[in-house]
Amino acid sequence: MLAPLTPDQRMRYEEDGYLLVSGLIPDGMSREAARAMWRILHMDPCNPATWDDPPPGFEHAVGANRYDLYGVQDADVMACCTAAFLDATAQLLGEPAEAVHCPDAAQAFHLFPVEREWRAPAPHVDGIPRECAHRTFPGPYRLTALVYLSDVEPHGGGTMAWPGSHAKIAALAASDPEKYEYLHQLQPDIAALDLGEPVELTPSRGDVLFFRHLWAHGGTPNVSGTPRLAMRWLCSRDCCLRWSKTDAWNNWSP
Ligand SMILES: O=C(O)CCC(=O)C(=O)O
């Protein structure tokens, strides 16, 4: 086991509910993964005129100008799932490295520029769609990760983070287990909690954001001139069925 995280990083993950690990994906690997994403998008990173053509296979959320594609298995993208990444995952879970299995695909989710005023998003936790009927405890996942594949400047689509929110949200859920049996029942009452001041993350290419179940976060509008490229891992194995995403893919849930 490489044990890439320091005791201080592990402590911050426990306290804050998330950890942004700078440069966890080596520079050359994240560069090739970003190139692969542009190939898959059929767009030229240097030519904004190509950013308006709908890329094949992607879902497009018009308001956020966000493009999603499930099941990316390009070799340069999958190479970002390094031994160090898996070992960092194991460290945060407090488990031996062998306990963490590899994902077998990625979900690309890229935030393209929008022309509007930047506004902070409302906090949410993951796993809330009503149709998924995920129970609040133990939840569909223990830890998940976002991998950034571009450098993000302020108001350029960096994820909004609420440090320590997981503990406050868990306390709310535990205060009335019947009322908050399912995550979709808990989500509406999160807005009324005092979660403290959020932090707008400004990650760089190759950074990884790890976060735990019930940690509040939000996607922000990208009002910069540069697309924000990112991905999270998917898995087709039965062990990840508890956080199913599409017919073919589950969210990777180590
Ligand atoms: O795009 C982001 O930065 C955050 C995405 C998000 O909120 C989510 O995946 O639940």
The ligand as an SDF file (V2000), in Angstrom:
LIG
                    3D

 10  9  0  0  0  0  0  0  0  0999 V2000
  -20.2270   19.3840  -10.6830 O   0  0  0  0  0  0  0  0  0  0  0  0
  -19.9230   19.5380   -9.4880 C   0  0  0  0  0  0  0  0  0  0  0  0
  -18.9870   20.2410   -9.1460 O   0  0  0  0  0  0  0  0  0  0  0  0
  -20.7350   18.9180   -8.4090 C   0  0  0  0  0  0  0  0  0  0  0  0
  -21.5820   17.8180   -8.8990 C   0  0  0  0  0  0  0  0  0  0  0  0
  -22.5720   17.3870   -7.8970 C   0  0  0  0  0  0  0  0  0  0  0  0
  -23.1190   18.1550   -7.1630 O   0  0  0  0  0  0  0  0  0  0  0  0
  -22.8740   15.9950   -7.7780 C   0  0  0  0  0  0  0  0  0  0  0  0
  -22.3050   15.2030   -8.5230 O   0  0  0  0  0  0  0  0  0  0  0  0
  -23.7110   15.6230   -6.9330 O   0  0  0  0  0  0  0  0  0  0  0  0
  1  2  2  0
  2  3  1  0
  2  4  1  0
  4  5  1  0
  5  6  1  0
  6  7  2  0
  6  8  1  0
  8  9  2  0
  8 10  1  0
M  END
$$$$
